[in-house]
């Protein structure tokens, strides 16, 4: 019986308040009525113009509904009554679907939102509406979220790049990951005990990780058009991680029709992300021309172009600039997507042309990019 009541209450939440005459909450579950009011506050916007008519009807006949919710009180209450994952979905719908800008322009509301990647993306898209204390609060959220993304990525990146093992060199860091099992067994065979049929190891041999003293230059050029937002975020975070590695010298530039060099801020992901101006045109050729000027030792340079390849400055110029870079001996990689899902939407014809010129064209995860760089620099 209890399960039946629970199921009915959930169905009532799905159907909404206008099913009240036919299906009501059980009296002992006041919490469901509160949840219903919170859901209605958001999703009644689906009714459009009819929403106002319904409100007037309710006023004329009187209402037993709780006092009107505001955005701050709604944020507080959904956190009290819904699981964290559901709260994030409701907040995302409020921002993306119903454009409730108060969530990002009211400091008290913004402080209550759960820091996550979706909120970060919304902040980057709406930061032009922010100032003063609101902007500072937004920056704190950007910092928290970016650091969380970095924590998830950093270990894999470091393992991929530090972890290219030179099996002809010995005496490296003494950790289980670096044990040279074949040499250890071979050198200790003299200690094999025939009676116990066991091998006594009196010395363990380790491989040495390759650590180039002459750093490679990695130039990351990121298209800041709106469709590339996930890739922009991951590129900025990756550039910050790369900048800490001694074997890499990292440049970061963002571009639309203009090119902005953010190399001086590459270790400050908040400054980098808050510098992004989403939308506008795209001039990939101009960005590649700028990158070519940063190349000093071509055979130790990797240019990473993060873009959907929809060029606004003329495809001929884009191909010519890409060819110029490749002919110097530098590596050119075109990333049509760089995030944890790596699901690309891009100009496939342009991608095929860039590949034919000698560029590597792919959609990759941060881990996949790190492995590719590790293969090159080792």
N, C-alpha and C positions, 0 to 999 in steps of 0.2 A: 504493500500500500504506500509506504514511504517513497519507494522508487517511482511509483506512478505519479505521485504528487510532484516529485522533483522533475520528472519528464514534462508534466503539464506546465509547470512554471517556466521551464526552458522554452517550450513551444510558445508560451505567452510572450516571452522576450523577443522571439523571432517575429511574431505577428505584429507586435506593437500595440499601442494604447487603443487604436481604433477597432481592435478585436474584443475590447473589454466587455461588450454586451453579451458576447457569446462564450468567452473564455476568460476567466479571471484568476488572479493569483490566490493561492490558499492563504487564509488569514494569518497563519502562523509564520509566514515567510515574508515579513515586511521588507527584508533586504532586496527581494526581487523587484518590488515596486520602486525602490530607490534606484536600482540598476536600470529599470525601464525608463525612468525619468532622465537619467544620464544619457542613455542611448538615444532617446527622443530629442534631447537638446542638440545632438549632432545630426542625426539622420533625418529629422523632419525637414531639413533643407532640400531633400529629394522632392518635396511637394511643390517647390517653386512658388508661383503666385497663389496657389491654393492654400499654402501655409498661412498667409495672412487672413484669408477667409475663415479658416478653421479657428484661428486665434480669436477672431471677433465673435464667432459663434459661441465659443467657450466662455468669453467674457459676459455675453448676454444672458447665458443660462446659469452663470456661477460655476465655480470649479473647486474641487477638493484637492487640486494639485499643490505640491509644496511651492514655497515662494520661488520666484523666477531665479534660475541659475545664471551666473556670470561665468565668463571664461576662467578666471582664477579659481572660483569655487568648483567649477566642473573638473578642472585639472586635479584639485585636491581630492575630490570625492571618487573619481575613477581609480585613483591610486589606492584608495581604501577598500574598494569593492571588487576590483578586477585583478587578475594575475598580471605580472609585469609584461609578458608577451602581448596580452590583449591591450594593455595600456599603450604600448608602443604602436600597435595597429591603429587604435583610436586616434592617437596623436598624429600619425601619418595621414590618416583620412582627413582629419581636421585641416591639416596644412595643404596636402596635395589635391584633395578632391573638393573641399569646400572653401579653401583659401581664407581660412580664419587667421588673418595677419596678426591679430592681437597676441597670438601665441609667441610671436617672434619680436614684437615691438613693445611689449609690456614686461619690464624687468621681473616683476613678481611672478608673472606667468612663466617666463623663460626659465627662471631658476628652478621651477618645479618639474620641468620636462626631463625625461630620461635621456642622458647623452648616448647617442648611437649614430651609426652611419647615415641613416635617413634624416635625422635631425641635422647632422653636419651638412648634408647636401642642401637642405632647406635654408640653413643659415647662409651658405655661400650664395644662394640664389636671391636672398632677400636682404643681404647685409647693407645694401644701399638705403634701406629704410631705417637703419639703426644709427644711433649716436649716443654719446655720453655713457651712462651706466649700463644701458642696454647693450651697447657695443662691447663693453668690457666683459659683461656676463657671457655674451656670445663667444668671445675669444677664449674664455675659460672652458666653455663646452667644446670648442674646436680643439683645444689643447688636450683635454681629457680623452676625446674620441680618437684623435690622431695618435696619441701615445698608446692607446689600446690596440689600434691597427698595427702600429710599429711592433708592439710586443708579440703579436701573432706572426709577424713576418720576419723579425730580426734573426731569430735563431736559425730558421731555414736558410736565410740568405748567407749568414756567416758560415754555416756548415757547408753550403754549396761552394762558396768561394775559398774559404780556408781549407776545405776538405779535399782538394785535388792532391792526391798523394803521389809523390815521386818515389817509385819503388826501387830506384837505384841508389837512393841516399838513406842513410840510417842515423840513429841517434836523436830522433825527434822527441816531441813532448810525450812523456810516459803516461799515456792514458789507454784504456782498453780499446778505444776507437782506432788507435794507431799501431796496434800490435801487428807485427809481421809474423803470422802464424807459420808459414812455410819455413822461413829461415830459423825461427825459434825451435821448431821440431827437428829440422835437419841438424842444427848445431848441438842439440841435446840428445841425439840418438845414442851417443856413447854412454849415456847414463841409463839406458833401458835395462830394467831388472827382469831377467828371464823368469825368475821364480814367481814374482808377484804379477808379472805381465803389466808393468806400469812404467811410465816414463817420468823420471825425476828431472825437473826443470831447474837448473841452477842459474840460468840467465835468460831473461826475456828480451827479445829484440824488437825495436820499434821503427816504423817508417817515419820519415820526416816530411812534414807538410811544406809545400812550396810557398815561399813568401817573397815575391819579386821586390827587389830594392829599388828598381826604376819603375815608378808607378805608371799604370795605364791611365789615359785620360778617357773618361766617359762623359759624353755630351748628350744631355737629355733635353729634347725639344718637344714641348707639349702643346697640342692644339687645345685652346680653352673654349671651344664652341660648346654649347649646352649639352649636346649629345655625348660629349666625352667626359662628363663630370666624374663618373666613377674612376676613369683612367687618370684624370687630373689628380684626384685625391691620392691614389696609390702611387702615382709618379712622384708626387711631392714627398710622400713618406719614404719611398725607396731612395730618393736622392739624398735625403737626410741620413739614412743608414749607410749608403755608399760613401758619403763624405767622411765618415768615421773610420773607414777602412784604409790602412796605410798603403795598400797596393793600388788604390784607385784615387785619381784626382777628378773630382766631379764638377761639371758645369750644369746649371739648370736654366733653361729659358722657356718662357711661355709666349704664345703668339696667337693673334687673330689676323688683322691686316697690318698690325705693328708687332715688333718683337721687343720683349722686355726681359732683360737678363737678371735673374734672381740668384745668381751664384753667391753673392755676398750674404744672402739670407738662407742658404741651402740647409744650414743646421738649425734653422728656426722655422719649423713647419707651420706655425700659426701665421707668422708674417708672410710666408709663401702662399698659403691658401687664401688669406685675406686679401692678397694682391691680385687674385684671379678675377677677371672681368668676363663673366660668361655671356655667350651670344656674340652677335656681330659677324663680320665676314671672316674669311680665311685666306691667307696668302702663304701657302706652304713653301713655295719657291723662295720667297723672301727669308723665311726662317732658315731654310737650308743654306742659303747664301751667307747668313750671319754665322751659322755653325761652322762653315768652311773656314771662316776667318779665325776661329778658335783652335784650329788644328795646327799643332807644332811638329809632332812626330807621327806622321800618318800611320805607320805600321804598328804603333802602340796606341791607336785611337779608335774608339767605338762611338759612333753617332747613333743615338736611339731616337727615332722620330715617332711620337705617339699621336696618331691622327686617324680619322675615318677616311682620309684621302679624297674628300670632296673639296676640290680646289677652286677657289674663287679668283685666283690671280693668273690663271692660264696654265693648263696642263703642260704645255710645251716647256715653259720656264721651270716648272717643278721637276720634270724629267731631266732637263739639262743640268740643273743644280745637283740633283741626285747623282747623275753620271760623273760630274766633276769630283764629288766626294769619293766615289768608288774608285775612280782612276788615280787618286792620290795614293791608294793602298789602304785607306781607312776602311773599317767595317761599317756598313750601314744596315741597321735593322729598323724596319717599319712595323710598329706595333699597332694593329687595328683595334686592340682592346688590351688593357692591362688592369685586371682586377681579379678577385678571387674566383669569379665565374668564367671570365674570359670569353664572353659571348659577343662576337663582333657584328657590327652593322657598318659596312664600308663600301666604297666604290671598287667593286671586284675587278673591273677592267683596268683601273689604275693600279690596283695591287698586282695584277699579272704583268703589267708593263714594268713596274718597279722591280719585280722579281727577275724579269728578263734582263734588266740592266745590271743585275748582280747583287741587289739588296735581298736580305732575308725578310720575308713578309709573313707575319704570324700574329695570332691572338694568343697571349700567354698569361699565365698567372705570375705573380712576383717570384715564386719559387722556380718556375720554368725559365724566366729571364735570368735569374741568378746562375742557374746551371749553364746556360748558354755562355754567359760572360766568363764563368769559371773555365770552361773548355778552351776559350780563346786565350786567356791570360796565362794559362798553365802550359 
